[in-house]
Amino acid sequence: MSRPFPPRSSPSHFGIRVNGKIRAREVRVIGPEGQQIGVLSLAEAINMARAKGVDLVEVAPNAVPPVCKIIDFGKYKYELNKKEKESKKHQHANKVKEVQLSPGIDPHDFGVKLSHAIDFLCEDMKVKVVLKFRGREMAHKEFGFQQIEKFTREVAPYGHPDNSARLAGRAITVMFSPLPRAKRAKNPRVDESGEMPGPESSPPPSGGAPKPKSPSGPPPADPAGGFANNPFTQLDVKSAP
């Protein structure tokens, strides 16, 4: 079975040609400090880079002649990775997540919605809060604005509103943007390892400590000789004459 021949010069890491992998005969050379050196032959450019103890990296292969920079290849890869992370961060920040509330939302549901909003803000996402009125709830719009004010206070350590809450139709909307990482509080639902805790490590619901497990086995005996939960102990049984 015939196999294709391998390429004469495989590209370097990230598809970037370095030193002898560069195919052009002449290249435009940029010095380590960003200064323009000029057009040199490939051999002269490689020798110049070797004399400085670094590499000749092709940074613009489509130019005529190709543009190469005298720089350490490891440092160049680090700069590329840093720029890629920054660009992904900005793309991530452009994502918008929506959280819906109601004027008479249950406190537990309010806490769940708040936790989701905090998670989104800690992941550098924007959060759009929408509070919808239904039926006669429009007669008491102040209750909706109170919920929005409460939500704003609770989420303040993680994000800030882009503008004041406004009523549009039958809904109040407000957009929250994440605070900078240096000023943002740590997500309370993320442990030291940076992962969300499992259900077994979640704190007990508000209102008291978790209920103890009932002991296995038969119920304890009553000192009078019966069972502790005997329903007939409270009866007033009179002896017959």
Secondary structure, DSSP 4 states (H G I P E B T S, - for coil): ---PPPPSS---GGG--BGGG---SEEEEE-TTS-EEEEEEHHHHHHHHHHTTSEEEEEETTSSSPEEEEE-HHHHHHHHHHHHHHHHHHHHHT-EEEEEE-TT--HHHHHHHHHHHHHHHHTT-EEEEEEE--GGGGGGHHHHHHHHHHHHHHHTTTEEESS--EEETTEEEEEEEEPPTTTSPPPTT--TTSS---GGGSPPPSSSSPPPPPPSSSPPBPTTSSBTT-TTTT--PPPP-
